[in-house]
């Protein structure tokens, strides 16, 4: 004979188990959606850039050629203001009258603050630590050195906000300008590309 109370209890337990699994799955979907929304909100505030540095200078019998690459990632804090890390690798070739050419390498790691002022015009400040090779101008001997760079400048981004673009900028390096033993030009001319700025 069919036991109705046991059957009803079994059906009720099965129904409750299905509801519990469905609620757990819904919570899991909601949690996954919240994580996706959080990641989406974070990535929507990021922009990426890559710069190319080209410099030519000469003074008192010295000439210098500089080429470098500098990737960067910006985080939009509020409105037009963003901050982020920047790294740079530079190759420098120096020539002094009466000596052979000397090739030097440097690595620069730091952070920047950038503010879009008007349309594509932006101002940027940077602070970084640079490890580099240098040379004695009298003997031509290479040696390793480091310094804290402080740069400020401006540039123009040729692109729509949030899309891809290219940019040019001019920055002044106070550390190089104030170093009486430096042969380097404190003005840095940069050309780069951005995505999402």
N, C-alpha and C positions, 0 to 999 in steps of 0.2 A: 504494500500500500504506500502511496506517495505521502511523505511527511512534509506538509506545507510549511510549518514553522522553520524547519531546517532549510528547505528550498528558498524561502523568503530571506532567511539570514544569509545564505550563500550568494543569492542574487544581489542583496544589499551590499555585502562585502565586496563583491566583484565590481559593482557600480562605484562604490567609494574608492576602490583601488584605481579604477580608470580615471575618476575625477582627480585624484591625487597626482597621478602621472601626468594628466593634462595640465594641471596647475603648475607642476614642476617644470614641464616643458615650456609653458608660457613664461614663467619666471626666467628660465634659461634664455629664451628668445629675447625677452625684454632686456636682460643683462647684456647679451651679445649686441643688441641694437644700441644700448647705452654706450658700450665700448666703441662701437663703430662711429656713433655720433661724436664721442669725445675725440677719437682719432681724426675724424673728418674736421672737427673744429680746430684741432691743433694743426693739421696739414694745410688748412685753408689760410692760416696765418704765416706760413713759411714761404719764403721766396729764395731763389738760388741764383748765384752769379759766378762768373769766372772772368778774371781779368788777365790782360796781357800788358806787361810793362815794357816800354821801349824808351831808352834814354841815351842821349848823346851829349857829351860835355867835353870841354877842353879848357885848360888854364895853365899858363906858365910852363909850357913844354909837355904837359900831360894831355892825353886824350883818353876817353873812356866810352865804351859801348856796353849797354845793359839790356838784357832781355830776361823776362820772367813770366811765370804763370802764377795766378793767385785765385784759387777757388774760395767762395764764401757762401754762407747761408744766413739769411736774415729772418728775424721773427718780428712780425708787426705787433708792436705793443698796443698802440692806440693811434687811430687816424694815420697820418703820414709818417709817424715815428717808428723806427725799427732798430733792432740791435742784433748782433750775432758774431760768430767767430770768423776769422779770416786767416788763411795760411798762404805763404808765398815762397816760391823757390826762384832764386835769381842767379843768372850767369853773368859775370862781368869780365870784360876783356879790357885791360889797361895797356896803354903804350906810353912810354916815356922816351923822350929824345935821347938817343945814345944807348938804350937798353932794349932787350927783346920784349915782346908782348907777354903780359902776365895774365893768366886766366884764374878767376876767383869764383867761389860758390858761396851762397848764403841761404839760410832758412829762417823765415820770419813767422812767428805765431802770435796772434793777438785777437783783439775784439774791436768792433766798430759800433758807432752810433750814426744813423743816417736819418735825415728828415727831408721829405719831399716838400719843397717850398712852393713852387708854382709850376703846374703842368709837369714837364720833364726835369725841371731844375731841382737839384738836391744839394744839400750841404752834408759833409761827412767829417767825423773826427775819429781818430784811431789811436790806440795805444798797443804796443806789441814788444815782444822780446825778440831780438835778432841775433842769431849765431852766424858769424861770417868769417871768411878769410880776408886778410888784409896784407899789405906788403910795405916794406921799408923802401921809400923812394930813392934812397941813396945806394943801397946794396941790392935791391930787387928781391930780398928774401921774403918769403911768405910766412905769416903767422896767423893763429886763430884769435878771434876776439868776439865780444858780444856787447850789445847796448840796448837800452830801452828807447824805442822810437815813439815820438809823439807827432802825429800828422793831423793837419786840418786842411780842408779844401772844399771844392765844389765841382759839380759836373752836370751833364745833361744826359737823360735817358731817352732814347729815341724809340718809344714803344707805348702802347696803351697800358694804363694801369691794370695789373693783374695778368697781362699777357707776356709775350716774349718781346725782347727788345735788345738794343745795343746801346752802349754808352761810352762817353769820353769824360775824363775827369782830370783835374790838376790838383795835386796835394803838396803842401809844404811840410818838410820834415824838420822840426825844430832841433832835434838831436844832432842831425848832420850839420845844420847851419851853425850851431853853437860849438862844434868840435873844430878847434883851430888846426888840428892835425889831419883832418879829413880832406881827401881830394875829391870827394863825391859832391854832386850838385844836390842841394836840398829840394829842388823842384822835381816832382815825380809826375810824369804824364802817363795816363793809363787809358787803355781801350779795353772794353769788356762786353760781355753778353749777360743778360738777365732773363729769368723766367719767373713770372708771378709777382714782380715788384710793382 
